[in-house]
Amino acid sequence: MDWIPNLLIPLIKSLIVVIGLLVAFAYMTWAERKLCARFQLRYGPNRAGPFGLLQPVADAFKAIFKEELIFGQVHSKVIYVIAPGISLAAALLAFAVVPVGPTINSFQVLGFQVPDISLSVAADVNIGVLYLFAIAGLGTYGIVLGGWSSNNKYSLLGALRTTAQVISYELPMGLAIVSVLLLSESLSLVKIVEKQAVLPFVVLQPVAALIYLICGLAETHRSPFDLPETENELVAGFATEYGGIKFAVFFMAEYINMIVVSAVTATLFLGGWQWPAFLADLHPIIAVGLFFAKTVFILFLFVWIRASLPRVRYDKLMQFCWKFLFPLALVNLAVTATVVALLPA
């Protein structure tokens, strides 16, 4: 029966993650439109289904049945077609190491003994943080290849902006995460969550949490850092030559990346499912609920920021990273390292 823990359970968990993220993406678009409407004193979607709940379904059918065009001037039709898929695959894979809850003890179903199930989603690896960085970097390739293969100056400029923006903001983001690693003494996201049973790291590392959240906005191209696709300068940036389902896949990757960044923020700084411990210890379902409540809160902040702040100028975006965020992250890391070194073991 070794195939149950080694093959069947990971397969089921992977399917749940993929389906869950796709459904979450669909209704994140609905929630964002509803929230932005309330911020701006509008109604938002309210025609397709009760409260507009079927609007994501209508949008999906619209994207699927739109006419698909591949223009003759593209550099490589193969790369042009697979580029959105690369971004989507990287976004889905990034969630594989995020722990959403504790381990569920062994139980019986229809006479079969189900082994312990770790709710660390698809995999609990001891280098989860490095895995996240590697997969996040792969997602950029989809945008860059899509912009280049489109053979359009606006698309190429959007792709170049993406490259510069992601490379720049990954540095302060990485330094913010290293500050957390110094406190947790582990690269495993599960171990990082367990270290926050008493106190979440946002209390000990408020500066790192703020830096990570700002860099998360830039990494996911969210307002006010949505410069790679800014319509008043680049039409639609890297997605200018994309339409129908291919454009929807790029759109999907952006929202799933936003969900992943929110989940990782909850894991690294808000205690994940572990804090507060007196609630998490009551039942695994309550622990999972804590994790998702924190993730939803961060997603709400993303939407709130979009509705509140205007888009910045691109040179200001880069200056903010290199002249403010990066030095601040270095100082925070140096202070954290000094304090950890001076504290008794």
N, C-alpha and C positions, 0 to 999 in steps of 0.2 A: 504493500500500500504506500510505498515511498512516493509514488507519482502524485498523491493528493497534496502533500505539503510542498513538493518540489516543482510541480507543474500546474496542477489544477487551481490551487488557491492563488498563486501569483497571476495566472491568466484571468481569473475572475476579478481580482483586484484591479488589474490593468484595464479591463473592459469597463469596470465601474468608474475608474478615473477618467477615461476618455469620454464616455457618455456623459458623466457628470460635468466635465469641463465644457463640453459642447452645449449642454442645456444651460449651464451657468452663463456662458457667453451670450446665448440667445436672450436670456432674461436680464442680463446686465445691460444690454442695449435698451430694453424696455424700461428698466429702472432708471437709467441715465436720462432718457428722454422725459420720463415723468418728473424726475427731480429737477432737471433744468427748466422744465415748464413751470414748476412751482416757484423756483427761484425768480423766474422772469414773468410771473403772473399770467401764465398761459395754461391751457388744459393738457397738452400732450396727447399721446395716443388714447383714443377713447371710442373708436368706431369698430375695430376688429375684435369682437368678443367683449365680454364684460371687463370694464376698466381698461380696454385695449390689450388684454392679455394674449390675444391671438395675433398681435401685430408682428412678433418675431417670426411666426409661421408664415404670415403673408409676405414678409420680406424675403424669407427663404425661397418661397415659390417664385417670387419675382426675379430673384437672382439666378435661380436654376434655369428658368425658361427664357431668359433674355438671350438675344442672338449673340453668339460668340464670334468675335472677329480676331484674326491674327494678321496684322498689317505686314505688307511685303518688305518694309524697310528694316524689320527686326534683325539683329545680328545673328541670333541663333534661336530658331523656333523651339527647340527642345529645352534650352535654358529658360526661355521666356515662359514656357508652360509650367515647368517644374519649380520655378522660383517661389511662387506663393506657397507651394507644398512644403518647401524647405523651412520657411518661416513658421508654418503651422506645426510641422513635426517637432521642431525645436521647442516651441511653446508647450506642446503636450508632454514631451519628454522631461521638461524641467520639473514638472510636478512629481516625478516618480519618487523622489527622496524626501518629500515633505511629510513629516509625521502629523497625522490628523487626530490621533487618539492613542490610548494605552493598548496593551496586549489583551486580547480577549482569551480567557482560559478555555481549555479543551472542553468540548461538549458533544453530545450524540444527536444525530439527525437520521431518522429512518433506519436505525440500527448501525449506522456508520459512526465511528469515533472521529470527530473532526479535531485535528491538532490545534495547538495554540495559534491564534491569528494575530499577527502584529499589524496594528493600524498605521504603520509607517508607509502606507500606500503600497507601492509596488516593490520597494526595496529599502532595506536598512543597511546602508553602506557606511563604513567608518571614514570615508572621505566625501561625505555628502556636499560640503561647501565647495570643494574643488569641482565636483560634478556639476553643480549649479553654474559655476563660472564658465566651465567648458561648453555646456549646452547653450547658455545665454549668448556666448560668442558666435555659435553656429547660426542662431536666428538672424544675425545681421547679414549673413551671406545671401539669404533669400532676397532681402531688400536690395542689396548691392547688385546682385546678378540680374534681378528684375529691372532695375534702373538702367544698367548697362545694356542689356539685351534689347530694351525698348528702342534704342537708337534715337532718342529724343533728348534735346538739350535740357529740358525741364526735368525729365526723369533722371538723367545723369547727375544734374546738380543736386536733386533730392537724395540720390544714392550717396554722393560724396558728403553731403551734410550728415547723413546717417552715420557714415563711417567715422567722421571726425567727432560727432557728438557722442557716439557710443564709446569710442576709445577714450575720450576725455573724461567722461563721467564714470567710467568703470574704475578709474584710479581712486578718486575719493570714496566711491562705494566700497571698493576692496579694502581700503584702509579702515573704514568704519566697521566692516565685518571682522577685520583682524583684531580690533579692539575687543569685540565680543569673544573671539577665540582665545584671547589672553585670559579672560575671566573664566571661560568654560573649560579651557585646557583640552579641547577636543574639536575635531573637524566633523564629527557626526552630529547631524541636526537632532537626532534623538537624545544624545547626551547633552546637547545645549539646552533642550527643553527641560530635561531632568534637573539641570543645575538651577533652574528658575522656580523650583517648587516653593521656595520661601519668598523670593523677591524677584520680580521681572527685571531684565537687564535695562529696560528703559529708565528705571530709577537710577541705576549706576552709570548708564551711558546715554544721557539725554541728547548730548551733542551728536554722538554717533547715530542715534535713531533719527534725528532730524536730517543729518547728511544723507543717510540711506534713503529716506523717504523722498527727498529732493532729487537724488540721483535716479530713484525709481521712476519719477515723472519723466526725466530726460531719457532714460533707457527705453521706456515704452512709448515715447513720442507723444506724451499727453500734454495738454495745455497747462501752463503757458509755454511749453517747450516743444510744440508740434511743428518745428521748423522744416523737417524733411518733406512735408506735404502741404506746406502753407499755400492756400489757394490764392492769396493776393500777390504772391511773388512767383510761384512755380506751378500754377494751375492745380495740380494735385501731386506734385513732386514725383517720387518714384512710381506712383500708381497712375500716372497720367494716361498711359497707353493701355491700362487694364480696365475691363468692364465685365459685367455679368458675374458668374460664379468665381472667376479668378480674382476679381477685385474683392468679392466677399470673403475669400480665403485670406487675403492680406488683412482685411478688416477683422476677421476672426482671430488671426494670430495676435493682433494688437490687443484685443480685449482679453484673450487668454493670458497673454504676458502680464497684463494689468492684474488679473486674478492671482497669478503666480507671485508677483512682487508683493501683493497684499498678504498672501499666505506666508511668504518668507519673512515679511516684517513682523507678522504676528508670532512667528516661530522664534525669531532671533531676539526680539525686544519685548514682546508682550506676554511671554511665558507659554505660548502655544496652548496646548490642551491642559497643561500641568497646573497653571495658576489661575485663580486661587485654589490651593490644594484641598481645602475643606469641601469645595464643590466637586472638583475633579475626582476625588476619591469615592464619591457617592455611587457613581455608576459610569461605565464607559460611554454610554450615550450622552450623559451630561458633559463629560470631558470633551467629546466630539463637538457638542453644541457650543462649548466655550471657544473652541478653536474657530469654528465658523462664524460665531458672533464677532470675534475680533477681526477676522478677515473682512466681513461685511462692513465693519466700522471703517477700516482703512479704505475700502472701495468707495464708501460714502465721502471720505475726505478727497479722493481723486475727483469725484464729480463736483464737489463743493468748490474745489480749487479751479476747475474748468469754468464754472459758472461765475467766478469772482474775479479772476485775474486776466488781464489782456495778454496777448502773445508778445513776447519780448523780441528785440532785434537780434539777429544771429550773432553779430560780433559781441553784443552784450552777454549773450548766452555763454559764449566761449570764455570771455573775460571773467564772468562770474565763477566758472569752474576753476580756471587756472590761477586767478588772483585772489580768490576768497575760499572756495570750498576745499581745494587741494591743500593749501597751507593750514586751514582750520583742521582738516582731517589728520594731517601730520602732527600738529600740536596735540590734538586729542589722543592720538596713538602714543606719543612720547609720554604724556602725563599718565596714561593708563599703564604703560609698561613700567614706569618709575614706581607707581603705587603698588603694582603687583609684585615687583622685585623687593620692595621694602617691607611688605606685609609678611608676617611669619607664615611658614608653610602649613 
